[in-house]
Amino acid sequence: MGRATTTHRIVEYWTDKGTHVIFPVERNEEVDRMSDEQLISRFGDPEDGVVTRVVR
């Protein structure tokens, strides 16, 4: 899991376009069970490019 606070998970990754993406997701039981890759798939923007590296 990436970084987290008591209220949010912070997801961070790089794409094939050289884009560095960081976004918060409000925590709940479902979000806490998901991997960073699942969160990126669900909440990430495909226009940013293909994920090449997830920052842990």
N, C-alpha and C positions, 0 to 999 in steps of 0.2 A: 504494500500500500504506500502511496505517496504521502506527502505531509498532510496533517490533519489538525484541526482545532476542535474545540468541544462542539462547534456548530457546523463546520464545513470540512469536506475533504478537498485538498488542493491537488489537481491533476496537472502534470507538466510533461510535455513531450516535444520532440523535434520531428519535422516532416521531410520528405524527399525534396521539397521546395526550399529547404533551409529555414522554414518558419518555426519559431520557438513559440509554443502555445502553452499558456497557463490559464486554467479556469477553476473557479470554486464550484462545488456541488454541495447543496445543503444536506447535512447528514440525516439519515433515518435508518431503520433496520435494513431495508432493502439496499440502500447505497452502501452501508457498512459491509454487506455480504458480497458486493460486487468487486471484481478486480479492477485495476486501473484500465486495462484493455477494454473491459466491458463498459466502463464509464465513458471512455473515449468513443467507443462505437455508438453509444446511446446519446451522448451530449456534445461530442466534437463536431466541428464543421468540416465536411468532406472537401470543401473548396480550399482548405489549408494545405491539402496534400496527403500523401500516404504516410502513416506513422513509420518512422525509421528507428526511433529510440525513445523509450519511456524513461523519464528521470525518476529514480526511486529515492 
